[in-house]
Amino acid sequence: MIVVMRPGATGDQVQHVVDLVREYGLTDHVIHGTDRTVVACIGDKRAVDKSAIENAPMVERVMPILAPYKMASTEVKQARTTIAVGPNKFAIGGRRVGLIAGPCAVEGMEQILTCASEVSENRGHILRGGCFKPRTSPYSFQGLGYEGLD
């Protein structure tokens, strides 16, 4: 559940909501934005009296979140998450589409160098390669394991 406070909510008003949330056994995570403060509530919400929270001073709205990934939800955090990868700091989650390519299982030095060359020539951003294939049939190639990392 997400509790969105009205702009201008004081620290005491936010704390009052946090106290209510904790009374219901939920864990709170307060996020201070530029315009609003949001209280993300994690836990079993079945026993929560939503109206008690909605009627608290300076509460703008209370929104249930059905997704299991509450802390990653854009309802909690409006900014996009980006992860910089590699020496060129390619941003995964940024605006550019990235090309990540490579073999399912690295079978040798020549193979991975050929793949690296192909990925680079085709403007790829990240070379990937697996060393274990845990879902493959036990009668098929299982990958090189730790040897593939050498």
C-alpha positions as CSV (number, residue, x, y, z in Angstrom):
1,M,0.0,0.0,0.0
2,I,1.2,3.5,-0.8
3,V,0.2,6.5,1.2
4,V,0.7,9.8,-0.7
5,M,0.9,12.9,1.5
6,R,-0.3,16.3,0.3
7,P,2.3,18.9,-0.6
8,G,3.4,20.7,2.5
9,A,2.8,17.8,4.9
10,T,4.9,18.4,8.1
11,G,7.2,15.9,9.6
12,D,4.7,15.4,12.5
13,Q,1.9,14.6,10.0
14,V,4.1,12.1,8.2
15,Q,5.1,10.5,11.5
16,H,1.4,10.2,12.5
17,V,0.8,8.1,9.3
18,V,3.9,6.1,10.0
19,D,2.7,5.4,13.6
20,L,-0.7,4.3,12.2
21,V,0.9,2.0,9.7
22,R,3.1,0.4,12.4
23,E,0.0,-0.1,14.6
24,Y,-1.3,-2.4,11.9
25,G,2.0,-4.3,11.9
26,L,3.2,-3.0,8.5
27,T,6.7,-1.9,7.7
28,D,7.1,1.6,6.5
29,H,9.5,3.2,4.1
30,V,9.2,7.0,3.9
31,I,10.3,8.6,0.6
32,H,10.7,12.4,0.5
33,G,10.2,13.7,-3.0
34,T,10.5,17.2,-4.4
35,D,6.7,17.8,-4.2
36,R,5.3,15.1,-2.0
37,T,6.2,12.6,0.7
38,V,5.2,9.0,0.2
39,V,4.9,6.3,2.8
40,A,5.4,2.8,1.2
41,C,3.7,0.2,3.4
42,I,4.9,-3.5,3.3
43,G,3.1,-6.4,5.0
44,D,-0.3,-8.1,5.3
45,K,-2.8,-5.3,4.7
46,R,-6.0,-7.4,5.3
47,A,-6.4,-6.1,8.8
48,V,-5.7,-2.4,7.9
49,D,-8.6,0.1,8.4
50,K,-7.8,2.0,5.2
51,S,-10.2,4.8,6.2
52,A,-8.2,5.6,9.4
53,I,-5.2,6.3,7.2
54,E,-7.1,8.1,4.5
55,N,-8.6,10.4,7.1
56,A,-5.3,11.3,8.7
57,P,-4.3,15.0,8.3
58,M,-2.6,15.8,5.0
59,V,-3.1,12.4,3.4
60,E,-3.9,12.9,-0.3
61,R,-4.7,9.3,-1.2
62,V,-4.1,5.7,-0.2
63,M,-3.3,3.3,-3.0
64,P,-3.1,-0.5,-2.8
65,I,-0.3,-2.1,-4.7
66,L,-1.0,-5.5,-6.0
67,A,2.5,-6.1,-7.4
68,P,4.9,-8.2,-5.4
69,Y,7.7,-5.8,-6.2
70,K,6.4,-2.8,-4.1
71,M,9.8,-1.1,-3.6
72,A,10.5,-1.1,-7.3
73,S,7.1,0.1,-8.3
74,T,6.9,3.5,-10.1
75,E,4.1,4.3,-7.7
76,V,6.7,4.5,-4.9
77,K,9.6,6.0,-6.9
78,Q,8.9,8.1,-10.0
79,A,12.5,8.2,-11.3
80,R,13.7,5.5,-13.6
81,T,16.3,3.1,-12.2
82,T,19.5,2.9,-14.3
83,I,22.5,0.7,-13.8
84,A,25.8,1.8,-15.4
85,V,27.7,-1.3,-16.7
86,G,31.3,-1.6,-18.0
87,P,34.1,0.8,-18.6
88,N,31.9,2.9,-21.0
89,K,29.2,3.1,-18.3
90,F,26.4,1.8,-20.6
91,A,23.1,2.6,-18.8
92,I,20.7,-0.3,-18.5
93,G,17.3,1.2,-17.9
94,G,18.2,4.4,-19.7
95,R,16.6,5.7,-22.8
96,R,18.9,3.9,-25.3
97,V,18.1,0.3,-26.3
98,G,21.1,-2.0,-25.5
99,L,22.3,-5.0,-27.4
100,I,23.5,-7.8,-25.2
101,A,24.7,-10.9,-27.0
102,G,26.9,-13.9,-26.7
103,P,26.9,-17.7,-26.4
104,C,24.6,-19.6,-24.1
105,A,27.7,-21.6,-23.0
106,V,31.3,-20.6,-23.5
107,E,33.0,-23.5,-25.1
108,G,36.5,-22.1,-25.7
109,M,38.7,-19.0,-26.1
110,E,38.3,-18.9,-29.9
111,Q,34.5,-19.0,-29.7
112,I,34.2,-16.2,-27.1
113,L,36.7,-14.0,-29.0
114,T,34.7,-14.5,-32.3
115,C,31.5,-13.6,-30.4
116,A,33.1,-10.5,-28.9
117,S,34.2,-9.4,-32.3
118,E,30.7,-9.9,-33.8
119,V,29.0,-8.1,-30.9
120,S,31.4,-5.2,-31.2
121,E,31.1,-4.9,-35.0
122,N,27.3,-4.9,-34.7
123,R,27.4,-2.1,-32.2
124,G,26.6,-4.3,-29.2
125,H,27.0,-2.9,-25.8
126,I,27.6,-6.0,-23.6
127,L,29.1,-9.4,-24.2
128,R,27.5,-12.2,-22.2
129,G,28.5,-15.8,-21.9
130,G,27.4,-18.6,-19.6
131,C,29.6,-21.2,-18.0
132,F,26.9,-23.4,-16.4
133,K,23.7,-24.8,-18.1
134,P,21.7,-26.0,-15.1
135,R,18.5,-26.5,-17.0
136,T,20.0,-28.5,-19.8
137,S,19.4,-32.3,-19.9
138,P,22.0,-34.2,-17.9
139,Y,22.8,-36.0,-21.1
140,S,23.6,-32.8,-23.0
141,F,26.6,-30.4,-22.8
142,Q,26.5,-28.9,-19.3
143,G,28.9,-26.0,-20.0
144,L,32.5,-25.8,-19.0
145,G,31.8,-24.6,-15.5
146,Y,34.6,-22.9,-13.8
147,E,37.1,-23.8,-16.6
148,G,35.0,-21.6,-18.9
149,L,35.9,-18.6,-16.7
150,D,39.7,-19.1,-17.2
